[in-house]
Amino acid sequence: MAANITATHPYYPLGVDIPGYVANTLSTQTILAIFSTACAGALLPALFLIRRAAPKLSTADLTTAMWFVLCGCIHLVLEGNFAVTHVASGSSVLNQLWKEYSLSDSRYLTRDAFMVCMETITAFAWGPLSFILVYLITTNHPARYFLQTVVSLGQLYGDVLYYGTFFHEDIYRGLEFSRPERYYFYGYMVLLNSFWIVIPTFLLVQSGKATVAAFAKAGKTGKRD
Amino acid sequence: MAANITATHPYYPLGVDIPGYVANTLSTQTILAIFSTACAGALLPALFLIRRAAPKLSTADLTTAMWFVLCGCIHLVLEGNFAVTHVASGSSVLNQLWKEYSLSDSRYLTRDAFMVCMETITAFAWGPLSFILVYLITTNHPARYFLQTVVSLGQLYGDVLYYGTFFHEDIYRGLEFSRPERYYFYGYMVLLNSFWIVIPTFLLVQSGKATVAAFAKAGKTGKRD
């Protein structure tokens, strides 16, 4: 039994193999406090800089720009950390944050193929593109809505597949990746990811309306091409 | 042994469980001939109808419209068939086509969670949207490039994840979903899916250029919103 202590972990399905697992050393409260502080530490200077660079930016555009600052940070730093490291065996704050979240979805610790591929694209495509989008929004650049369409659809599709595969495995194979406590399932897995359904859907519709209006207007001034 | 005959199948990894499997009754040549004939049977009337509806359509736009006719048919009919039926145990021509293709990727017969979710979205989102796009292209509608961005990015991202998960399982878990013959791996899995990397990438770039140009032009004529 002593030779097999790495199998002792709190993740579901019970007994799932998590090679190299080491337990977290930080408490849940500490991890969440560090995460919140880090987000605030990125968002506040960004808000200040954007306000200075574009004082006339509307509240709606400022809010959208701040959303993509947050997305860029989470995609590139947090999801980038998952993409390039085996978080189960690490003890950095980012690794511990993933191990906390994985209580609601163990696929992050088993390095599920879909999860690794989707998160790699989210981190290294949607991540940098989110930051470029912040620049395009603040400068009212003509490429803004095209890139907003790309990033928002990418986030939305990735998240739909994330939920889809999670529930498919549960319904058709009886594999439950979340611990049974409602707190983890609803508080982490359902709630946190729902932001990347609702907000990208809204921004995709906004991009569509703006793009169709731009083509209609450009078309009236003569031949488009 | 007689009780276990359903496990006798030609798919990889060797011995992978394919519940309810029944062997194909049609030859490879017959299946491919039926598929080619069905595609031609959809494309030729479509070509005739589009030419009649929009005689002045450029060759480039006509080609793009035909591409989306083909995509709409394949997504909705072929991939829709996979999404709603367990192809391994069926004997319809569509089921047999999937069982032939699955020699290069058995995940279609094991109903892999990612595959089912991605193909369901491809069939019932990108499929109908492809047909709407044919209409938008032939009518030079201002919504054309927005929808072209959405469908092409959706196809591209789905296909990148398809390749990504296939190779991830091979490299990190030693799971080979394709039979070892080069014909299946390169001819089916690599070649057929590569069309949905190359063409959507081209159409995405085209959409981006057209959209940025439209916003630049619309912006010059006054305030955008």
Interface residues (C-beta under 8 A of the other chain):
Chain A: R111 A113 F114 V116 C117 M118 T120 I121 P142 A143 R144 Y145 F146 T149 V150 L153 G154 Y157 G158 V160 L161 G164 T165 H168 E169 Y172 R173 L204 S207 G208 A210 T211 V212 A213 A214 F215 A216 K217 A218 G219 T221 R224 D225
Chain B: R111 A113 F114 V116 C117 M118 T120 I121 P142 A143 R144 Y145 F146 T149 V150 L153 G154 Y157 G158 V160 L161 G164 T165 H168 E169 Y172 R173 L204 S207 G208 A210 T211 V212 A213 A214 F215 A216 K217 A218 G219 T221 R224 D225
